[in-house]
Amino acid sequence: MDSLTTSLVRSSFKSVGASPGGENAFARAFYAVLFASNPEIRQHFPAAMDDQRDRLMHAIGYVIDQLDTPGEVLPLLAQLGRDHRKYGVTDDHYNAVADALITALANLTGTELWTDETERAWRDAIALIVATMTDAANAEQGPPTWVGTVINHHRVLDDLAIVRLQLDQTMPYVPGQYVSVQVPTRPRMWRYLSFATPPRPDRIVEFHVRRVSGGWVSPAITTDTRIGDTWLIGSPLGGLGVSRRPGRRRLMIAEGTGIAPLRAQLLDMPRLDDTPRTHVFVGGTYPCDLYDLDILWGLSRTCPWLTVVPVIENSDNPWWVSGNTQNPAGMHDLLTGQLGRVVATYGDWTDHDIQVVGSPSMVRATKYQLMAAGVDSADICHDPLY
Ligand SMILES: Cc1cc2nc3c(=O)[nH]c(=O)nc-3n(C[C@H](O)[C@H](O)[C@H](O)COP(=O)(O)OP(=O)(O)OC[C@H]3O[C@@H](n4cnc5c(N)ncnc54)[C@H](O)[C@@H]3O)c2cc1C
């Protein structure tokens, strides 16, 4: 897309954000137009739309930010197109969404900004997005969804569960990728989860889920999951670890359940011909948050290319945590401090392929600290922050 189109799209979207009610008003207007003109689409969305509106705005904002780096955004849109097959979307649905977007934008952008040229720019951008998504969806041979049957559910912490499922069919995912899942107690509330294990011949997959206080889905997964439950799982998404450059050393940084997609890659790396030297920093608020340290430590003892460094913000567990929470004997000392700062000051990370996984605020903070320490932002990879 040319730079004029990109800048018209960006400036008009910015003006929508600055209008009364801002982005929320735009998201409300969009869904109102969409559901009024195509009532049958409503059934695909959850009853409560607040989070859905947030997600829509984050997704649009992300795509608009990346419009001038098609190498980044087009593969992601193609993956989203494949994933959207789970809703049974048709070309008519895509057209309805495009029309509702244009109507909502035209209504909320001031008349001075919403010119024929701006409308044309948006139509071009939307046409590119829709074509990328539908082409990828139409080319896909695999099923629109997989069914996973829960075979194990283990609460490793009060607010964190490890769930294992057996898929009904083989899923060709790459370690480091994530999927959207729908659990039986929360219909139509799809949430992203990262695979914690590489693909296995027995089709068993593992997810690590932390309960978000006040959340809709994560408390249901951590507390109410039962053996035999069946989850619906969409197509694999994301590019963490997909295109690493051969011969480059790796730095992996994870907070909380962010260790899942890194661990999936680590478990897969011993089968590589040329395993890169890899440092993993795993962080938490308290020592007890490092729930997966035994597995990582076991791996690092058998893999000379791997160093695992645990980092915590508070050296003592909270008083309500009981039981043995010591570091595994012989492991790298626990370092104390803010994760990004500890990593950035630990060594020279230039010439490394870097992956950062955690909450959006942690990813942003860590990225800035690494860049301040001389790392090129192009060497830092993370999942989309939506
Ligand atoms: C690429 C990707 C991979 C992910 N992988 C995992 C994973 O492997 N394991 C895992 O547990 N989660 C993972 N998540 C997060 C997960 O998708 C859900 O967002 C999370 O479980 C909360 O869902 P919920 O329905 O409970 O909360 P919601 O009902 O969606 O949100 C409730 C409130 O909590 C806030 N909120 C949402 N998520 C968080 C959070 N993480 N921290 C603090 N506040 C939050 C929301 O803004 C909202 O205000 C991943 C997210 C992405 C984007």
The ligand as a Gaussian input file, in Angstrom:
#p B3LYP/6-31G(d) Opt

LIG

0 1
 C       -1.017000     -14.365000      21.821000
 C       -1.604000     -14.643000      23.187000
 C       -1.281000     -15.815000      23.862000
 C       -1.792000     -16.061000      25.126000
 N       -1.430000     -17.198000      25.788000
 C       -1.880000     -17.410000      27.053000
 C       -1.486000     -18.584000      27.789000
 O       -0.738000     -19.447000      27.289000
 N       -1.947000     -18.723000      29.055000
 C       -2.785000     -17.795000      29.650000
 O       -3.160000     -17.979000      30.807000
 N       -3.198000     -16.686000      28.961000
 C       -2.778000     -16.486000      27.692000
 N       -3.195000     -15.366000      27.001000
 C       -4.207000     -14.484000      27.617000
 C       -5.608000     -15.107000      27.392000
 O       -5.887000     -15.133000      25.999000
 C       -6.734000     -14.305000      28.059000
 O       -6.660000     -12.964000      27.671000
 C       -6.656000     -14.374000      29.577000
 O       -6.744000     -15.734000      29.966000
 C       -7.819000     -13.597000      30.211000
 O       -9.052000     -14.078000      29.717000
 P      -10.377000     -13.898000      30.593000
 O      -11.519000     -14.268000      29.735000
 O      -10.239000     -14.570000      31.900000
 O      -10.398000     -12.337000      30.881000
 P      -11.317000     -11.280000      30.086000
 O      -12.743000     -11.503000      30.471000
 O      -10.969000     -11.330000      28.642000
 O      -10.787000      -9.919000      30.686000
 C      -11.222000      -9.449000      31.992000
 C      -10.419000      -8.235000      32.380000
 O       -9.054000      -8.628000      32.652000
 C       -8.138000      -7.900000      31.815000
 N       -7.103000      -8.873000      31.412000
 C       -7.184000      -9.774000      30.390000
 N       -6.044000     -10.512000      30.342000
 C       -5.240000     -10.062000      31.336000
 C       -3.964000     -10.437000      31.799000
 N       -3.240000     -11.422000      31.206000
 N       -3.460000      -9.751000      32.852000
 C       -4.173000      -8.778000      33.464000
 N       -5.403000      -8.372000      33.071000
 C       -5.933000      -9.002000      32.038000
 C       -8.970000      -7.444000      30.632000
 O       -8.433000      -6.250000      30.080000
 C      -10.325000      -7.188000      31.257000
 O      -10.379000      -5.922000      31.856000
 C       -2.685000     -15.117000      25.735000
 C       -3.029000     -13.956000      25.032000
 C       -2.493000     -13.714000      23.784000
 C       -2.862000     -12.441000      23.068000

